[in-house]
Amino acid sequence: MLTQIGAFTLPALLPGYLARWRMSETEAGILVGAFFAAYVVAVPVLVALTDRVPTRNVYLVGTGLTALAHLGFALVADGFWSGLVLRAVAGIGWAGAYMPGLKAIADPLTGAAQSRAVSLHAAGVGVAGAASFAVAGLVDRLAGPDAAFLFGAVTALLGCAIGALVMPGRLPQRADQPPPSALLDFRPVLRNRAAMAWIAGYTVHTWELAALRAWGVTFLTAALARLGAPAWLPGPTVLFTAAGLVGIACSVSGNEAAQQLGRLRVVMLAMGAAALLAVIAGWTIAVSAPLAIALVLLWNAAIYVDSSALTAGTVQAAEPERRGATMGLHSMAGYAGGCVGPLGVGVVLDLCGRDSVAGWGLGFGHLALVTLAGLAVLLRLGAATTRPAGSTGRAASP
């Protein structure tokens, strides 16, 4: 949570940086997406390494780089290119902190306890990510944007210190563990159809979530400027923090529901609802600010419902000796979607105009096609894992 608290400082303050650095919407999308792009490159190596070296070592590197990136944004960044480099460093740092931290929690556990631990980890990360919008807005108002990034650097260093104190310094030992495969050999993971089904779902989930996180505050700012709002209504950063906190509750509840009702059923309902809301949300900028806010809150909640369920599905479907590689591919594929999502919305806004109804309607609406395509792939890959498993009488689905 401490490492994540500064993660969305840039999206929270993006309207100011668009004006201050004279960026186009496409450049802003690239800047936000660079975090995910660097993550995609780094995560397969860093997470797969946790099958070979103590997770603690990788985690400390990740949290340290996260702190360094935020510090650089506070003290050095002065335009698009310097910001791009530091966003890439932040992405590498998060690659060393997020899934390695999750693996450190998941390794000693099995079954329902493991699933709930994964859900709680996702909730903690989500609470911190949601709070980062309000925290960044508050610190920006009190002391400026540089101070907001400095705050994120300090909290990441605290996260690094906790990892150094409490994480085990040795690999867990398994008597039946086979020799590790080549570091970046994902072929055994690709043959695991159950794991790949959940990975496909997580890819489009992160694609959509990253797009909304990147542009949500800017959309709400545009809606309030265009339509006005009651004096009692909080500002965009506070509103988006509220959206994130509602999302966390939905994520935890969704994972619990998945254990009771079936993971695939819950994921299907969540992705279908998210696709519908994506089609509608952007057009509300022509109707009323309260409606736009309500639709963004609902859309964000629908996206979050299957967040923990998808990740827990991958963790439980993974072969124990290849859990690091499986989670690395899961995270790499997901954040590849996260890299493209903000850029796609930015390109549409550049083409149609950030202040136009069509720009927001199409910018958000095209994400529905992405979500439905991912759901189709999940169902295709997951078909073989949801039928009864022959003579055992057990479902192969996690």
Secondary structure, 3 states (H helix, E strand, C coil): CCCCCCCCHHHHCHHHHHHHCCCCHHHHHHHHHHHHHHHHHHHHHHHHHCCCCCHHHHHHHHHHHHHHHHHHHHHCCCCHHHHHHHHHHHHHHHHHHHHHHHHHHHCCCCHHHHHHHHHHHHHHHHHHHHHHHHHHHHHHHHHCHHHHHHHHHHHHHHHHHHHHHHCCCCCCCCCCCCCCCCCCCCHHHHCCHHHHHHHHHHHHHHHHHHHHHHHHHHHHHHHHHHHCCCCCCCCHHHHHHHHHHHHHHHHHHHHHHHHHHCHHHHHHHHHHHHHHHHHHHHHHHHCCHHHHHHHHHHHHHHHHHCHHHHHHHHHHHCCHHHHHHHHHHHHHHHHHHHHHHHHHHHHHHHHHCCCCHHHHHHHHHHHHHHHHHHHHHHHHHHHHHCCECHHHCCECCC
